[in-house]
Amino acid sequence: LSFASEGEHDQAIAAFSHAARYMRGSHIPLMYLGKEYYITGAVPISTSFFKNALSLAPRDPTLLQEIGMVLASAGNYDKAEKYFQRTITLLQTIDSHVTLQAWEPVYNNLGHVLRKQGKYPEALEAHMKALQLVPNEASTLSAISFIYLLMEDYSNVVQYCNQSLRIKRADQFTIDVLQIAVKELATLPLDLGPFSDHSLDQVVYEEPLKANVFSTFSGESAMQTD
């Protein structure tokens, strides 16, 4: 695994191949071989290893998620969605052995592929579940803000961007999303609510307005396709 994490894919493939010979019947070396061959661009070989691993361990949530991630990277979002959903179903059956933190990436991955398919409400629901499992995760908050941007719900964009930037202040993607939302909000007409022209005049001239329509941008409030 150290070779893989350092980007030494040839050495990683050699190591996992060696492990596969000595761990016959185990799906784990096959799973990592599938991942490494995919990274190096050998997709047919990668697919073969994943199929063999899946035949040995069709109910391993780690394997299902790895396959889902590979499918998502290849742009097969509908198939990736199915694997992530299967992963969640399996995790729910063995939750006593799995920490809540382990669920969070699965829900976020599901949210990303749902967003890629234009299923914004479902994607939002998946990311919200991830946020419930691991609150104050900047990447999750940014993902939620981006979906709200796609849904043109700019007030919620500002809210979740501000929450994310409090945790990870220099995240450029979140800053870009926030700036887009601010520009869009600035073009919207001011909703005066129940005020009449006469009552608004009294508020303006007798006492300065205390609420600024852009106050939510100050930070006090509160991820391509194809």
Protein Blocks (a to p, Z undefined) as FASTA:
>chain_A
ZZmmnopaklmmmmmmmmmmmmghiaklmmmmmmmmmmnopamlmmmmmmmmmmmmmmbf
klmmmmmmmmmmnopamlmmmmmmmmmmmmmmmmmmpcfklmmmmmmmmmmmmmmnopam
lmmmmmmmmmmmmghilklmmmmmmmmmmnopaklmmmmmmmmmmmmmmlmklmmmmmmm
mmmmmmpccdekjacfklmmmmmmmoccfbdfklmmnopggjhiZZ
